[in-house]
Amino acid sequence: MGNQLLVLDNEKVQKARQLAQAIAQKVQEDIYRHTTVSVERTVARLFGIDGTNHEDIPLANVVVDQVNRAGFLDRGIAYWIANAVVVLDKSPQEIAQHCARDLHICELSAQDPNRIARVMNTYTDQALTTIAKERQKRETLKQSLGLGEEPLKYVIVASGNIFADVEQAKSAARQGADIIAVIRTTAQSLLDYVPYGTTTEGFGGTYATQANFRVMRQALDEVSEEVGRYIQLVNYCSGLCMPEIAAMGALERLDMMLNDAMYGILFRDINMERTFADQYFSRMINAYAGIIINTGEDNYLTTADALEEAHTVLASNFINEQMGLAAGLQSWQLGLGHAFELDPKMKNGFLYELATAQTIRQIFPDAPLKYMPPTKYMTGDIFMGHVQNAMFNLASVMTGQSIHLLGMLTEAIHTPHLSDRALSLESAQYVMDNARDLENEISFRPDGIIQKRSEAILDQVVDFLQDIEAKGLKRAISEGHFANIRRPQEGGKGGDGVIPKGIDYSNPFMDRMQQELGIQSAPGKGRSW
Amino acid sequence: MSSKDKVVKPYGDSWGDGQVQLSFTLPIPAGPLALEAAKRLALQMGFEGIQVVNMKDLHGFSHFILYGSSRHSVNLDEISVVDAGDEAMTFDEVNSFIEKEIRRKVVVVGACTGTDAHTVGLDAIMNMKGYDGDYGLERYPMIETYNLGSQVPNDILLQKAMEVKADAVLVSQVVTQKNVHIQNLTELIEMAEAEGLRERLIMIVGGPRIDQPLAKELGFDAGFGPGTTARHVSTFVVKELARRI
C-alpha cells in the first residue's frame, strides 16, 4: 500500500463504493438479458473462425450475419456452429468457409443435444487452453525479465504502418519505455467488424488486427530480451468490436487493453445496451487472460472542466471498478484512469492535481492507476508543453501512479515523431529518478489546500453517486452527467446489433469463464444443456 | 520603419544575425558520419555558421539540436496578408452587434467531420466553458448552437444545417494523415454546392493545419488555425452575416 498522505473519510469511501455497486448491479440486469452481434462473433472467433470471404468480410461476420438475418441469433452462434459441426463433420472454420459460399447453417437438421454439447466443450476447451497458456507465458516472462519501475512509462506509436510501428516501438523500448500502445486508426471504433491481416495504411493510427497484434508482440518479445525487461503491449478494446478485440488480444498475448464501460457511449455515440453487453463479455475475456484494463476517465476532462468536474472522474472510477469486478476482473487488473488537465495558468493548479491524484491513489490502493498527461492546454508551444509534461511527471511520481502515459511536447500538433518520444522519455526518467522517494519524505498539512480539496471532491462524489443511483446510470448519461455529453437511452450506433437472449441461449465461453472466475451468472438463468 | 528595416530575418540577440534553432532526427546512428550529414543538411537549408550543440544517439537514429544563421531574408513590402479574424470583438460586443445589426439569434452548427474523432478544437470554440478565458459560443445569448460532435458525415452536417436554418457551419479537422482532411473538406463544399446551399451558409473550417489561404482555396469563407478562440469565430460570423443581409 502506498503512502497515506491524505486523511480520507473511510465511511464516505465505503458509501461511494456501495452506491457504485448498486448502480452497476442495475445495469448488470440488462446485460444478462442481451447478447450482441459482436459477442457472437467473438464466440465464432474463439471457435477458430478466422479469415475473410472474397469481399474481405471476416468469416466471423459472415456466419453471425447469416444466423442473425434468419432470426435465430437469440439462441447463440455456438449452438448453430456446433450443430453444423455434428451434421457435416467439419471444423468450424471449414463450416464458415462453406457459409461464405452457399451453406445455410440454420437449415441443417437439429442434432442430438449431447453431441452438440460435446462439440461445444471441445472447442471451448481448445480456445481457453490457448488463452491460459499465453497468460502463463506472460507470467513467466514477467518473472524472468522483470518489469520497469513504477510509474511505468507508456508511449504511443501511431504511424499507420505496423512495420514502421515496430521500428518505433523497439526504439522507444531501448530508450526506456515500459509499455507500448499502438493507437488505432481513426474511426476503427465505428467499424462493425475487425479488419484482417497485417496493414500498412491508417489515419492517425494503425488498424487493430490479430495479425498486427502478433507482429508487434513478437517484436516486443525480442526487444524485451534485449533490454532485460518485459515490454507490455496495449491496444484498444473499445468501439463496436470490444469483445472480439479482447479475444484477439487474449490469443496474441497483449498485456493491457483500453476497456471502459461507458467511453463508447459518451465519446463515440454507441448504443448503451450494446456497449454495456459488449464491455461485460470483453472484460470477462480480459479477466481470464490476465490482461490489465485501462479505463478512459481522462477523456471527461477534455470536454468538461478539470476543476469543476474532477469528482465525475472519481465517480466513474468507482463505477468502472464495480462493473469490472462484476465481469471477473481483479483489483490488480483495474487500470483506472485520470488525468492532469488543469489550466496551467491557474494559481496552485499543481496542488489541486496532487489532491486528485493522491485521493484516487489512496481509494484504489491495489489498482494499477493509469495517469494521463495534459492534452487540453497543450498549445503548439512545444517548449511550454515540455514544461507542462515535466510537472505532470512530478505529480505522478509524488503520488505513486502505476501506468504513466507520457506527455508529448508536440501534442495537439501531430502524432509523435521519434525524437518527441525520446525527449519525453528522457524528461520522465530525469524527473522521476530525481524525485523518486519524495513521497516518503512529505506529508500534507491537515488544514492545507490539498487535504481540503480532497475532502471536497469526496463529498461531491458521494452526492453525485447518490444522484445517479436514484435515477439510474442510463438516465444519468442521457442527462449529461459525465463529460457534459448527453446521449439518448435509445439510439446510438450499433443498436441494431443488440439481440434479446432466447430461453435456449447458450454461450459456452461465458458459462465456463463465469464458473472459473467465480462470478455471478445471470440470476435464475436456465441452462439449456 | 526605414526601407532597410522592411527586410527582416530571424533575430537571435541582434538585428540581422539570422539565428535559428533547429532540431531534427536522422535515421542513422549518432557518430562522425551523422554529424557531418546533419551539418551538410543545414547548409543546404540555407544556414551559415552552423553549430551542432547536441547530438544524441537514439539507437539507430540520431537527434540533433543545432544553431545556424539564415542566409535568407524577406521584404515585408512584398507580402500581402488577409486576416480572417479581423479585429475580434469581445463577448459583449458580439452580442450587442447581433442585437443591433441582425436583430435575431444567429444559428451556428458545428461538427468534426469525416473520420475525425477529436473534438478538442470544436469544443474549445463551442462549449459553454470555452477556452483560455474566452467563453464558447454556447454561452452567447444571441447565438443558438448545435454541436454535433465527432465523426459526422458531411451529408448529415448539411442536413442538420438546413433543418435548423443555420447561418454558419463550423467544421473542425484535428487529426488527419496523408491529407485525408483536404479530401473531406472538398467533399463538403462540393456537396453544399450540389445541394444549392453554399451561398446560404457561412462556411468555416478550423484546426491545427488550417489557415486562411488553405480555407479559401478549398472554397470556405474563412479558416482558423491554432490560437483561435470563440471571439474570433463569432466576430467573423456576425460581421459576414451583417454584410450579406
HADDOCK unambig.tbl for C-alpha pairs under 7 A between the chains (distance, minus, plus):
assign (segid A and resid 171 and name CA) (segid B and resid 59 and name CA) 6.21 0.50 0.50
assign (segid A and resid 174 and name CA) (segid B and resid 59 and name CA) 6.96 0.50 0.50
assign (segid A and resid 186 and name CA) (segid B and resid 115 and name CA) 5.96 0.50 0.50
assign (segid A and resid 186 and name CA) (segid B and resid 116 and name CA) 6.46 0.50 0.50
assign (segid A and resid 186 and name CA) (segid B and resid 117 and name CA) 6.87 0.50 0.50
assign (segid A and resid 187 and name CA) (segid B and resid 115 and name CA) 5.35 0.50 0.50
assign (segid A and resid 203 and name CA) (segid B and resid 176 and name CA) 6.23 0.50 0.50
assign (segid A and resid 203 and name CA) (segid B and resid 177 and name CA) 5.05 0.50 0.50
assign (segid A and resid 204 and name CA) (segid B and resid 175 and name CA) 6.29 0.50 0.50
assign (segid A and resid 204 and name CA) (segid B and resid 176 and name CA) 6.06 0.50 0.50
assign (segid A and resid 204 and name CA) (segid B and resid 177 and name CA) 5.78 0.50 0.50
assign (segid A and resid 302 and name CA) (segid B and resid 120 and name CA) 6.62 0.50 0.50
assign (segid A and resid 303 and name CA) (segid B and resid 120 and name CA) 6.98 0.50 0.50
assign (segid A and resid 303 and name CA) (segid B and resid 123 and name CA) 6.60 0.50 0.50
assign (segid A and resid 376 and name CA) (segid B and resid 120 and name CA) 6.97 0.50 0.50
assign (segid A and resid 413 and name CA) (segid B and resid 208 and name CA) 6.51 0.50 0.50
assign (segid A and resid 419 and name CA) (segid B and resid 25 and name CA) 6.51 0.50 0.50
assign (segid A and resid 419 and name CA) (segid B and resid 63 and name CA) 6.59 0.50 0.50
